[in-house]
Amino acid sequence: MAYVGQQQLDGYDATVRHAIKRKKAFDKRVLARSPREVIFQKGQLVQFFHSNLHNTLEAKRKILPKWSIPHRILERIRNSYKLETLGGEHLSGEFHARRLRDRRRRRNGRDGGR
């Protein structure tokens, strides 16, 4: 009976070690791609990614912009943000930081948004 219990503990230990190893590899890959945490400030102008256009096979996704017009950060909730339009109208729902990007001017002087 003790032998079976020890085998279960060894199996669990191997699973945990493997999970730690995979997490380390994942974190290394993520940090190489984006080495910093992105935190937006209240009042900052951002654009959000239209993920509904990304996951469709409709032809309209080819011509519609994937990034929204500029919106203002209203509030931060952990890794998500509440947004409002430039006119002050609140948008429903929360937007995760992965779907947001800072709205800056491009190097050629053109506006980053549409």
Steps between C-alpha positions, in 0.01 A plus 500: 500500500784737582656421162187614313484821703865573423441440128212750506717759674781445249257542212363820649853631556593430137186681382578808709863509382385473138247782549768726650732422209227582243410824681863610497521436123171685440604800710833517319322506164247764611763727654714479186205622295368764741753571775282724712158519656277755331296716735282778366424812704158653560421747222748347254385453140497139380357290220350155546524201269174381341541130579163420343653585159800280570298182553270512199515385140281780369638718222439821696796420726730573207396862465388608848767637737605255770578781748235737632494877499666657808337456839594632843588282800239548769607247764738208552375169641798264538603425140183642348384853434173686469495738204306805390470675165659838447150643538476359855266208428588186700556178305336190643724223627867481584793474260802284588842665465596252225230651277619859554779704350622851564382746239812678377597674181703297255852601402382625161275751678175327413250419766513147646121473499238539232 
